[in-house]
Amino acid sequence: MDNAYISVQDVQFVYPDGTQALFGTSMDIGQGEMLSIIGQNGSGKTTVVKLFNGILKPTTGKVIVDGKETKDESTAVLAQKVGYVYQNPSLQLFRRSVRDEVAFGLRLLKKDEEEVNKIVEESLRMIDMWDKADEYPFLLTMGEKQRVAIAAVLALGPEVLIVDEPTTGQDFKRAYQFLQLFEKLNREHNKTIIFITHEMRFSAEFARRTIVMANGKVILDDETSKVFNNIPKLEEAFVTPPEIVLLASKLNNEGFNKEIMTVKGLNKEFKLAMGRR
């Protein structure tokens, strides 16, 4: 990819205890993408995204972000380019108010208070939490805590936002709304969104591109509709496509589009099929 903002080039990564998590992994990610990384536990998906902002450094190979190798950049600099929201937002929350939580990183960067206040408001409005600015973070719901954690990352101005299991602790409705928020950040603010998920239905609906990992390697990287129709490769990664995708595939002999990813898409296809009869 000529315009890659993040480039992972033949990376191997070994943890201090000797466990090797990545084996010659490569991928390119461009600005403005909305993609998911999927795979079983231990596939290497969380390890690889922690290379993007310098939380981890490659054992061998290169990771390049915005034209510079991560080994030559500090974690503080990389955090302003690639933001990381953890699976458990409580790990990132420790201030007495939502406002102070979002302002914390900006103050560490020695921003003047007028600019801090402006960015805090902008960041909280982006994720529809401005009305909670003066509340105590630990009294918020899990979904609200996740939003505050995202706002704190957004305040630093990263081009890329990595979200680890964004639907954790939420029912279907809240999880769906949460991913709609990421879609909005991608669409309206051109943020590159990378989400790690075990919920294939959310990957199918929201990710335009999906990367499948298994045993520390990328085994599939394509448009999401094509990924979920490559059953042999998914089986290799022990990944099962969403039921809607499987149903659409079975109906392909009846003239249905097998690359349908959502209930809405299948319903539309049913109406078209009824009109043909």
C-alpha positions as CSV (number, residue, x, y, z in Angstrom):
1,M,0.0,0.0,0.0
2,D,1.6,3.2,-1.2
3,N,-0.2,5.5,1.2
4,A,0.0,3.3,4.4
5,Y,-0.1,5.3,7.6
6,I,0.9,2.1,9.5
7,S,3.1,-0.5,7.9
8,V,4.1,-3.8,9.7
9,Q,6.9,-5.5,7.8
10,D,7.9,-9.1,8.4
11,V,7.6,-8.7,12.2
12,Q,8.4,-11.3,14.8
13,F,7.7,-10.7,18.4
14,V,8.9,-12.7,21.4
15,Y,7.8,-11.9,25.0
16,P,10.4,-11.8,27.8
17,D,9.3,-15.3,29.0
18,G,10.2,-16.7,25.6
19,T,6.7,-17.0,24.2
20,Q,6.7,-16.1,20.5
21,A,3.5,-14.3,19.5
22,L,4.2,-13.2,15.9
23,F,5.9,-15.0,13.1
24,G,6.8,-12.8,10.1
25,T,3.6,-10.7,10.3
26,S,3.0,-8.0,7.7
27,M,0.1,-5.6,7.1
28,D,-0.5,-2.1,5.8
29,I,-3.2,0.3,7.1
30,G,-4.2,3.5,5.4
31,Q,-5.7,6.7,6.8
32,G,-9.5,6.7,7.1
33,E,-9.9,3.0,7.1
34,M,-12.4,1.2,9.3
35,L,-11.2,-2.4,9.9
36,S,-11.5,-5.2,12.3
37,I,-8.9,-7.8,13.3
38,I,-10.3,-11.1,14.3
39,G,-9.0,-14.5,15.4
40,Q,-9.0,-16.9,18.3
41,N,-7.3,-16.1,21.7
42,G,-3.5,-16.4,21.2
43,S,-3.7,-15.6,17.5
44,G,-1.5,-12.5,17.9
45,K,-4.2,-9.8,17.2
46,T,-3.7,-7.9,20.5
47,T,0.1,-8.2,20.3
48,V,0.2,-6.8,16.8
49,V,-1.9,-3.7,17.5
50,K,0.3,-2.9,20.6
51,L,3.1,-2.5,18.2
52,F,1.3,0.3,16.4
53,N,1.8,2.8,19.3
54,G,5.0,1.5,20.8
55,I,3.5,-0.3,23.8
56,L,5.5,-3.2,22.4
57,K,8.5,-3.1,20.0
58,P,9.2,-5.7,17.4
59,T,11.8,-8.4,18.1
60,T,12.7,-8.4,14.4
61,G,11.2,-6.6,11.4
62,K,9.9,-3.1,11.2
63,V,6.8,-1.2,12.3
64,I,6.5,2.2,10.6
65,V,3.9,4.8,11.7
66,D,3.5,8.1,9.8
67,G,6.8,7.5,7.9
68,K,8.9,6.7,11.0
69,E,10.0,3.5,12.6
70,T,8.4,3.0,16.1
71,K,11.8,1.9,17.5
72,D,13.0,5.5,17.0
73,E,9.9,7.2,18.5
74,S,8.9,7.5,22.2
75,T,5.6,6.1,23.4
76,A,4.4,9.6,24.2
77,V,4.9,10.8,20.6
78,L,3.3,7.6,19.2
79,A,0.3,8.0,21.6
80,Q,-0.5,11.3,19.8
81,K,-0.6,9.4,16.5
82,V,-2.2,6.1,17.5
83,G,-4.6,6.0,20.4
84,Y,-5.3,2.7,22.3
85,V,-8.5,2.1,24.3
86,Y,-8.2,-0.9,26.6
87,Q,-10.8,-3.7,26.9
88,N,-11.4,-2.6,30.5
89,P,-11.9,1.2,30.6
90,S,-11.5,1.3,34.3
91,L,-7.7,0.7,33.8
92,Q,-7.6,4.2,32.1
93,L,-9.8,6.1,34.5
94,F,-8.4,7.6,37.8
95,R,-9.4,11.3,38.0
96,R,-12.2,12.9,40.0
97,S,-14.3,14.1,37.1
98,V,-14.9,13.2,33.4
99,R,-13.5,16.7,32.5
100,D,-10.3,16.1,34.4
101,E,-9.9,12.6,33.0
102,V,-10.0,13.9,29.4
103,A,-7.7,16.9,30.3
104,F,-5.1,14.8,32.0
105,G,-3.0,13.8,29.0
106,L,-3.2,17.4,27.6
107,R,-1.8,18.8,30.8
108,L,1.1,16.4,30.7
109,L,1.8,17.8,27.3
110,K,1.9,21.3,28.9
111,K,-1.0,22.7,26.9
112,D,-2.3,26.0,28.1
113,E,-5.5,25.8,30.1
114,E,-7.6,27.7,27.5
115,E,-6.6,25.1,24.8
116,V,-7.2,22.3,27.2
117,N,-10.7,23.4,28.0
118,K,-11.5,23.8,24.2
119,I,-10.1,20.3,23.3
120,V,-11.9,18.6,26.3
121,E,-15.3,20.0,25.2
122,E,-14.7,19.1,21.5
123,S,-13.6,15.5,22.5
124,L,-16.6,15.0,24.8
125,R,-19.0,16.3,22.3
126,M,-17.6,13.9,19.7
127,I,-18.7,11.0,21.8
128,D,-21.9,12.6,23.2
129,M,-20.7,12.9,26.8
130,W,-20.4,16.7,27.2
131,D,-23.4,16.6,29.6
132,K,-21.4,14.3,31.9
133,A,-18.3,16.5,32.1
134,D,-18.5,17.1,35.8
135,E,-19.5,13.6,36.9
136,Y,-17.3,11.1,38.8
137,P,-16.1,8.5,36.2
138,F,-16.5,5.5,38.5
139,L,-20.2,6.1,38.9
140,L,-20.8,5.9,35.2
141,T,-22.1,2.8,33.4
142,M,-19.7,0.5,31.6
143,G,-20.7,2.0,28.3
144,E,-20.2,5.6,29.6
145,K,-16.8,4.7,31.0
146,Q,-15.7,3.4,27.6
147,R,-16.8,6.6,26.0
148,V,-14.8,8.7,28.5
149,A,-11.7,6.5,27.8
150,I,-12.2,7.1,24.1
151,A,-12.6,10.9,24.7
152,A,-9.3,10.9,26.7
153,V,-7.6,9.3,23.8
154,L,-9.2,11.5,21.2
155,A,-8.1,14.6,23.1
156,L,-4.5,13.8,22.1
157,G,-5.4,14.1,18.4
158,P,-4.5,10.7,17.1
159,E,-5.1,9.8,13.5
160,V,-5.7,6.1,14.5
161,L,-8.0,4.8,17.2
162,I,-7.5,1.1,18.3
163,V,-10.3,-0.4,20.4
164,D,-9.8,-3.7,22.1
165,E,-13.2,-5.6,22.3
166,P,-15.4,-2.5,22.1
167,T,-18.6,-4.5,23.0
168,T,-17.3,-6.0,26.3
169,G,-19.9,-5.6,29.1
170,Q,-22.7,-4.3,27.0
171,D,-25.9,-5.7,25.7
172,F,-26.6,-5.9,22.0
173,K,-28.3,-2.5,21.8
174,R,-25.6,-0.6,23.6
175,A,-22.8,-2.5,21.8
176,Y,-24.5,-1.6,18.4
177,Q,-24.8,2.1,19.4
178,F,-21.2,2.1,20.5
179,L,-20.0,0.8,17.1
180,Q,-22.2,3.4,15.4
181,L,-20.1,6.0,17.4
182,F,-16.9,4.6,15.9
183,E,-18.5,4.7,12.5
184,K,-19.4,8.3,13.0
185,L,-15.8,9.2,14.1
186,N,-14.6,7.4,10.9
187,R,-17.1,9.1,8.6
188,E,-17.2,12.6,10.0
189,H,-13.7,13.0,11.4
190,N,-11.8,10.6,9.1
191,K,-10.4,8.7,12.1
192,T,-8.9,5.4,11.2
193,I,-10.7,2.9,13.4
194,I,-9.2,-0.5,14.2
195,F,-11.2,-2.8,16.4
196,I,-10.4,-6.2,17.8
197,T,-13.5,-8.2,18.3
198,H,-14.8,-11.8,18.8
199,E,-18.3,-10.7,17.7
200,M,-18.3,-11.6,14.0
201,R,-21.7,-9.9,13.4
202,F,-20.3,-6.6,14.3
203,S,-17.2,-7.1,12.2
204,A,-19.5,-8.0,9.3
205,E,-21.6,-4.9,9.7
206,F,-19.2,-2.2,10.6
207,A,-15.7,-3.1,9.2
208,R,-15.1,-2.4,5.5
209,R,-11.9,-4.5,5.7
210,T,-11.1,-7.5,8.0
211,I,-7.8,-9.1,8.9
212,V,-7.9,-12.7,10.1
213,M,-5.0,-13.9,12.3
214,A,-4.0,-17.4,13.4
215,N,-0.9,-18.7,15.1
216,G,0.8,-15.3,15.0
217,K,0.3,-14.7,11.2
218,V,-2.1,-12.9,8.9
219,I,-3.9,-15.6,7.0
220,L,-6.6,-13.5,5.4
221,D,-6.8,-9.7,4.6
222,D,-9.6,-8.4,2.3
223,E,-12.9,-6.7,2.1
224,T,-15.1,-8.0,4.9
225,S,-17.7,-9.5,2.6
226,K,-14.9,-11.5,0.8
227,V,-13.3,-12.6,4.1
228,F,-16.5,-14.0,5.5
229,N,-17.2,-16.0,2.3
230,N,-13.7,-17.6,2.4
231,I,-14.9,-20.5,4.6
232,P,-11.7,-22.7,4.3
233,K,-9.5,-20.0,5.5
234,L,-11.9,-19.1,8.4
235,E,-11.9,-22.7,9.4
236,E,-8.1,-22.7,9.5
237,A,-8.4,-19.8,12.0
238,F,-11.3,-21.5,13.9
239,V,-13.5,-18.5,13.1
240,T,-17.2,-19.0,12.3
241,P,-18.9,-16.4,10.0
242,P,-22.1,-14.7,11.3
243,E,-25.3,-16.8,10.8
244,I,-26.6,-14.2,8.3
245,V,-23.6,-14.8,6.1
246,L,-24.0,-18.6,6.2
247,L,-27.7,-18.3,5.4
248,A,-27.0,-16.0,2.4
249,S,-24.4,-18.4,1.2
250,K,-26.9,-21.3,1.3
251,L,-29.5,-19.1,-0.6
252,N,-27.0,-18.3,-3.3
253,N,-28.4,-21.1,-5.5
254,E,-31.7,-19.3,-5.4
255,G,-30.2,-16.2,-6.8
256,F,-29.3,-14.4,-3.6
257,N,-26.2,-12.3,-3.3
258,K,-23.8,-14.5,-1.1
259,E,-21.9,-11.4,0.1
260,I,-24.8,-10.1,2.2
261,M,-23.5,-9.2,5.7
262,T,-26.5,-7.9,7.6
263,V,-30.2,-8.7,8.4
264,K,-31.1,-5.5,6.6
265,G,-29.3,-6.6,3.5
266,L,-30.9,-10.1,3.6
267,N,-34.4,-8.5,4.0
268,K,-33.8,-6.3,1.0
269,E,-32.6,-9.3,-1.0
270,F,-35.8,-11.3,0.0
271,K,-38.0,-8.4,-1.3
272,L,-36.1,-8.3,-4.6
273,A,-36.5,-12.1,-4.9
274,M,-40.2,-11.9,-4.2
275,G,-40.5,-9.2,-6.9
276,R,-38.8,-11.5,-9.4
277,R,-41.5,-14.2,-8.9
